[in-house]
Amino acid sequence: MPGKIMCVAAMLLALSIFTSCTKESAVTPIAPAKPVPADTITVPENKVDRAALLQLVNGLRSRGCNCGGVPMPAVGPLTWNGLLERAAYDHSKDMFLNKYFDHTGLDGSTPGTRLDASGYRWNVYGENIATGNMDEQAVVLGWLNSPKHCQNMMAAKYSELGVGRYDKDWTMELGTRSAAQ
């Protein structure tokens, strides 16, 4: 059975494209971050299974894993954030409608400026993108099998997650909010 799983993963990777990026704010908070309640607003037009995505990613985070030869220890769970979901969905929609695949939008936007525009005041962020006909399990498996994407999902510095899908384009935003909210 493990051979079949690897074969399916290889087929998914052959039909899909994945890429990731990360950024840390140049401003380091002086005081420890105060707890900020997770934003629970969701994007109705975003047709993803939020619970499945959280379960898949948090399952990896709870066990730890090996990301392309880099051992990643178990870390705490992420919570869903609707502002991250909004930025992710909007980027996926823009990539699909304008026929490009990149972390930089055709308008010059970056993941950080898109998070700012959504109202998410970040201290750190990471973004994974993928394209292909996949469901939640397949896209997370694809990111897991790509070292940089896997490291993004496993990074302890992130506390929140939002994923957006438009047609075959997927965006995952990971972040931790700035203490100055």
C-alpha positions as CSV (number, residue, x, y, z in Angstrom):
1,M,0.0,0.0,0.0
2,P,2.8,2.5,0.7
3,G,3.9,2.1,-3.0
4,K,0.4,3.2,-4.1
5,I,0.5,6.2,-1.9
6,M,3.9,7.3,-3.3
7,C,2.6,6.6,-6.8
8,V,-0.4,8.8,-6.3
9,A,1.7,11.5,-4.7
10,A,4.1,11.4,-7.7
11,M,1.1,11.7,-10.1
12,L,-0.3,14.6,-8.2
13,L,3.1,16.4,-8.2
14,A,3.4,15.8,-11.9
15,L,0.1,17.4,-12.6
16,S,0.5,20.2,-10.1
17,I,2.8,23.2,-9.4
18,F,3.8,24.3,-6.0
19,T,5.8,27.3,-4.6
20,S,6.3,29.1,-1.3
21,C,7.7,32.2,0.3
22,T,8.1,33.6,3.9
23,K,8.7,37.0,5.4
24,E,9.4,38.4,8.9
25,S,8.6,42.0,9.8
26,A,11.5,44.3,10.1
27,V,9.8,45.6,13.3
28,T,10.3,43.3,16.3
29,P,7.6,43.7,19.0
30,I,9.2,45.1,22.2
31,A,6.6,43.5,24.5
32,P,5.4,39.9,24.2
33,A,2.4,39.6,22.0
34,K,-0.9,39.7,23.8
35,P,-3.4,37.0,22.9
36,V,-5.5,38.0,20.0
37,P,-8.7,36.1,19.4
38,A,-8.7,34.3,16.1
39,D,-10.8,35.9,13.4
40,T,-13.7,33.5,12.7
41,I,-15.2,35.3,9.7
42,T,-15.1,33.1,6.6
43,V,-15.3,33.9,2.9
44,P,-18.6,32.4,1.7
45,E,-17.5,32.1,-2.0
46,N,-14.3,30.1,-0.9
47,K,-15.3,26.5,-1.5
48,V,-12.8,24.7,0.8
49,D,-13.3,22.3,3.7
50,R,-11.8,24.5,6.5
51,A,-12.1,21.7,9.1
52,A,-10.3,19.2,6.9
53,L,-7.5,21.6,6.1
54,L,-6.9,22.4,9.8
55,Q,-7.1,18.8,10.7
56,L,-4.5,17.8,8.0
57,V,-2.1,20.6,8.8
58,N,-2.5,20.4,12.6
59,G,-2.1,16.6,12.4
60,L,1.3,17.1,10.7
61,R,2.3,19.8,13.3
62,S,1.3,17.6,16.2
63,R,3.5,14.7,15.1
64,G,6.4,16.5,13.5
65,C,7.9,15.4,10.2
66,N,10.9,15.4,7.9
67,C,10.8,18.2,5.3
68,G,13.3,17.2,2.6
69,G,15.9,15.9,5.0
70,V,15.2,18.6,7.6
71,P,13.7,17.2,10.8
72,M,10.8,19.4,12.0
73,P,9.7,18.8,15.6
74,A,6.1,18.8,16.7
75,V,4.7,22.3,17.2
76,G,1.5,23.8,18.4
77,P,-1.7,23.8,16.3
78,L,-2.9,26.6,14.0
79,T,-6.2,28.4,14.2
80,W,-8.3,29.4,11.2
81,N,-8.2,33.1,10.4
82,G,-10.7,34.7,8.1
83,L,-8.5,37.6,7.2
84,L,-5.8,35.2,6.0
85,E,-8.5,33.2,4.2
86,R,-9.7,36.4,2.4
87,A,-6.1,37.3,1.3
88,A,-5.6,33.7,0.1
89,Y,-8.9,33.4,-1.8
90,D,-8.4,36.8,-3.5
91,H,-4.8,35.8,-4.6
92,S,-6.0,32.4,-5.9
93,K,-8.8,34.1,-7.8
94,D,-6.5,36.8,-9.3
95,M,-4.0,34.1,-10.4
96,F,-6.7,32.1,-12.1
97,L,-8.5,34.9,-13.8
98,N,-5.3,36.6,-15.0
99,K,-3.6,33.4,-16.0
100,Y,-0.4,33.6,-13.9
101,F,1.2,31.6,-11.1
102,D,3.4,33.6,-8.7
103,H,3.7,35.1,-5.2
104,T,3.9,38.6,-6.8
105,G,0.6,39.8,-8.3
106,L,0.5,41.4,-11.7
107,D,-0.2,44.6,-9.9
108,G,3.1,44.2,-7.9
109,S,1.4,43.1,-4.7
110,T,3.3,40.8,-2.4
111,P,1.9,38.4,0.2
112,G,2.6,41.0,2.8
113,T,0.8,43.8,1.0
114,R,-2.2,41.5,0.4
115,L,-2.3,40.6,4.1
116,D,-2.2,44.3,4.9
117,A,-5.0,45.0,2.5
118,S,-7.1,42.3,4.1
119,G,-6.7,43.9,7.5
120,Y,-4.3,41.3,8.9
121,R,-1.5,43.1,10.8
122,W,1.3,40.5,10.6
123,N,4.6,40.1,12.4
124,V,5.5,37.1,10.3
125,Y,3.9,35.4,7.3
126,G,4.4,32.5,4.9
127,E,2.6,31.7,1.7
128,N,2.3,28.4,-0.2
129,I,0.6,28.4,-3.6
130,A,-0.4,25.4,-5.8
131,T,-2.2,24.8,-9.0
132,G,-3.9,21.6,-10.2
133,N,-7.1,19.7,-9.9
134,M,-6.8,18.7,-6.3
135,D,-8.9,18.4,-3.1
136,E,-7.7,19.4,0.4
137,Q,-5.9,16.2,1.1
138,A,-4.0,16.3,-2.2
139,V,-2.9,19.9,-2.0
140,V,-1.6,19.4,1.6
141,L,0.1,16.2,0.5
142,G,1.7,18.1,-2.4
143,W,2.9,20.8,0.0
144,L,4.2,18.2,2.4
145,N,6.3,16.6,-0.3
146,S,7.9,19.9,-1.2
147,P,10.6,20.8,1.4
148,K,10.0,24.6,1.5
149,H,6.2,24.2,1.6
150,C,6.5,21.6,4.3
151,Q,8.8,23.8,6.4
152,N,6.2,26.6,6.1
153,M,3.5,24.4,7.4
154,M,5.7,23.1,10.2
155,A,7.1,26.5,11.4
156,A,6.5,27.2,15.0
157,K,6.5,30.9,14.4
158,Y,3.0,30.7,12.8
159,S,-0.2,30.6,14.8
160,E,-2.9,31.1,12.2
161,L,-3.9,29.7,8.8
162,G,-6.2,30.6,6.0
163,V,-6.5,28.8,2.7
164,G,-8.3,30.0,-0.5
165,R,-9.1,28.1,-3.6
166,Y,-10.4,29.5,-6.9
167,D,-11.0,26.8,-9.5
168,K,-7.7,25.0,-9.6
169,D,-5.5,27.6,-7.9
170,W,-4.8,27.3,-4.2
171,T,-3.1,29.8,-1.8
172,M,-2.2,29.0,1.9
173,E,-1.5,32.0,4.1
174,L,0.2,31.4,7.4
175,G,0.8,34.1,9.9
176,T,1.3,35.5,13.4
177,R,-0.2,38.8,14.2
178,S,1.7,41.8,15.3
179,A,1.5,42.7,19.0
180,A,0.2,46.2,17.9
181,Q,-3.3,45.3,16.8
